[in-house]
């Protein structure tokens, strides 16, 4: 969190950085609805068509990322979005 502050990251930027670490919560079971969305092709198994193309949703926990973001937002005095 201190590094994010030193670099002047926004909450969005901080979330993006934390999401780039796929092993962060690998031992944590995902909550209902938590998934990581990746690009896919129409031929891949389990793909969904979205307006921007084909994607694949993979269950993934974000509990550590969410806790870091919640702490960051409280530290900065910013409102916590309902979909954190």
HELIX and SHEET records of a PDB file:
HELIX    1   1 UNK A    2  UNK A    6  1                                   5    
HELIX    2   2 UNK A   11  UNK A   19  1                                   9    
HELIX    3   3 UNK A   63  UNK A   76  1                                  14    
SHEET    1   A 3 UNK A  35  UNK A  39  0                                        
SHEET    2   A 3 UNK A  53  UNK A  59 -1                                        
SHEET    3   A 3 UNK A  47  UNK A  50 -1                                        
END                                                                             
